[in-house]
């Protein structure tokens, strides 16, 4: 791993210049456990690493160590499958201070089964400090909306949320289902909501999204 665009190592960041395989997972877990100051990790486009086998090995390498320094984690395009989602939740639950998470392009994770398993792995505290969540291009459907709402409902610090290119979710039925999943919780800190290519364009439709997500009136909707 290396940090920054220069390719040189950094004390605060680690960027994947290539996809990690599951065979590298134990060593990667050990490396992460020995770098408590690491704040920015990019493991995007590493589907083998985030398979069930890969995640088990990664957690084994971590050996129970938490990652309190980690602030930003990029897992875009990792194609996390539902059966691996609980292990991913357990990994994220170790990142107590994570404030930015990229999960764009993980469609299988954002199915009802995937989200329920992720929720089980996260536990009651997981993602409590999260401020920015990017879950665009995940093909989220109405059936998965209540499970997504349940997870979002525990992200009270969330300031930025991207649901772009999830047209199946951003329908009247989908927004109702998200609201149902929130179960009385809200997103009181939300300042910006990205809904590009979701057919949410009229002021009335934007107001309805704000209202049902419990977002403040000043929350800017980008669409």
N, C-alpha and C positions, 0 to 999 in steps of 0.2 A: 504494500500500500504506500501511497505517497500523497503529500498534501499540496494543494494549490496547483495553478496551471503550469508552474515551472517544472513540476515533477520532483522537486526536492522534498525531503521529509519535513514535517512540521510538528511542533509540540501540541498543536491544538486541532489539527485536521487530518483526516485520512480519506483519500479519494481512490476509488477503484478505477484503475486504468484499463481493467479487463474484467470479465466475469469470473467470480470465485466459484470453484467447484466444491462439492461436499467433502472431498478429500482434504481440502485446506481448512475445513471448519474447526477442527480441534486446535490447530495452531493459531487461527484467527481469534478464537475465543480466549486462548491464553494471552495473546498479544493485547487484546482489549482489557483483560483483567489487570494487566500490568501497567496500563496507561490511564489512570484515573482522571488525568487532566484533559484527556481527549474530548473535544467539544463538538466536532463536526465530522460525521462519517458518511461516506457515500458508498453504498453497496448495491446500487441500482443495476438492473439487468443481470442479476445473478440467480436465475431460477433454481439451479441445482443446489446452491447454498441454502436456499429457503424452501427446499423440499423437507419432508418429514425427517429423512435421514440426515440431511445437512443441518437442520435446526437442532436435532438431538445432539449431534456432535459439537455444534457451536456452544450449546448450553453446558455440555460436559466440559469443554475447554474453559468456560468461564468459571466453573467449579464453585457456583453459588455466590460469586462476587457481583456486587451491584455496580452500576455505571453512573454515578451521581454527577459526573462532569459533562455527560453527553447532553448537548442542547439541540443539535440538528441531526436528523437521520433521514437519508434518502434511500428508499426501497422501491423506487418507481420501476415498473416493468419486470418485477421479480416473479410474476405469475404464481403467487402463493395459492396453493390449493386448499380447499376446505379442511382436509385431514391434517394439514400442517398449521392451521390457523391458531389452535390453542397453544402450540409451542411458540408461535410468534408473539402471542399475547403474553406469555410468560417472559419472553425476552424483553418486550417493551415495558413490562412491569418492573424490570430491573433498572430502567432509565427514569429515575424518580423526578428528574428536573428537565425532562425533554420538553422543549417548547416549540419545535418545528418538525413535522413529520410529513414526508412525501410518500404516498402510496398510489400515485397515478398509474393507470394501466394494470391494475390487479383485479380483473373482472371476477375471477373465480372466488377471490377472497370476499367480495361484496355480494355474495349470495346469502340467503337466509342461513344455510348451514355454516358457511364460512364466518359470517358475522357472529353467530351464536357461539361458535368455538373460540373466536377471537375474544369475545366478551368474557367467556369462562376463564381464559388464560390471563386476561388483564386483572381480574379480581376487582374489588370495590374501589381501589385507589388508582388503578392504572390510568395514565394520561391526565391526571388531575391538574398538572401544571401546563398542559399543552396550550399554546397561543395561536399556532398556525397549522392548519391541516389541509393537505392537497389530495383530493380523491377524485379528480377529474378522469374522464375516459375509462370508467370502471363498469359501464353498462349496468348501473344499479337499477333494478326493477322495483315495482310497487311492493312485491312480496317481501323484499328485503328491507323496506323502509322502516318498519317498527323496530327491527333489530339495530339498524343504524341509529335511529332516534334514541334508543336506550344507551348506546355508547356516547353519543353526543351530549346527552343529558348530564353526564358526569364530567364534561369538559367546560366547567363554568368560567375558566379563564380565556376561552377561545376568542381571539380578536379577528382572525382571518380564516375564512373557509372557502375552498374551491370545490364546487360541485359541477363544474363545467362539463359539457358533452355527456351528460347523463339524462337524456331526454325522457327515458322511461320513468325516471324518478320525479322529474319536475313537471308533473301533471297535477290537476286538482286532487285526484285520488292519492297520488304519491305524497303530496304535501300533507294531506290529512293523515296518512299512515305514519309519516315522520312525526307529526304532532302527537299522535297516539303513543308512539314509542317513547317520546320525551316524558310522558306520564307525569305531567305537572311541572317538570323541570323546564328551564329556559336557557337562552344564550345571552345573558345580560351584558356581556363585555364585547359582543360581536361588533366590529367596526366596518368590516368589508366582506362581502359575499360575492364570489365570482360565479356567474351562471351563464357563461358564454355557450351559445348553441344549445340552449335549453328551451327556447320559445317562451321565455318570461320577459316580455317587452313592455307591456302596458303599465302605467303607474298603479292601476288597480291590482294587477297580478303581483307586482313587486311588493305592494303594501300587504297583500295576503300572505306572502312568503314570510315577510318580517313578523307579522302578527302571530302566525302559527309556529314559528321557531322561537318566539319570545325574544326577538332581537329588538334593540332600541330603534326609535324612529330615525335617528341620525345614521344608522348603519347603511353604508353605501352599497348598492347592488350594481355590479358590473355585468352587463349582459349585451 
